[in-house]
Amino acid sequence: MGCGVIGNTKVSGSFVLGSSPGTPAKKGQLMLDQFASGFLVFSFIALALFQLAIVLGAPLGEYAYGGQNSGVLPIPYRIASIFSFLVALAIAGHYLAQLGVLAPLLGSELNQLANWAIVVFNIPAAVLNNITKSQKEKRLWGGTTIANLLASVIVAI
């Protein structure tokens, strides 16, 4: 079994998903890590676009922030969506770097810390989107946030 490298090995700070020094990644684990990272890129870009739509005034109030507002969200929520948009893009970028599409900004230790920080970030997202009173929000984000949590754990381990 060979060691599967993701990223540019000539750049300092590149890493191997699913392995540690002296322990090569197994092919199946590497494929699972790549799939999970790719899923997270897609999911967080979709989330970023959703948040951008809110910022621009799309009538998505019942699908966000507990579904307590129907239609176009009030300005404070739209301002919060700017932050959410940027965070979602940053997370997608993090996983794009893990797939070797973007140059990594973090060394291996900080990358691993970021992976676990994203797992922690995904826990309240999964809980809150599955206990919300808004059925529309729950249907849209409930399963997605659980899948995000599971995929982020797969990448982190």
Secondary structure, 3 states (H helix, E strand, C coil): CCCCCECCCCCCCCECCCCECCECCCHHHHHHHHHHHHHHHHHHHHHHHHHHHHHCCCCCHHHCHHHCCCCCCCHHHHHHHHHHHHHHHHHHHHHHHHCCCCCCCCCHHHHHHHHHHHHHHHHHHHHHHHHCCCHHHHHHHHHHHHHHHHHHHHHHC
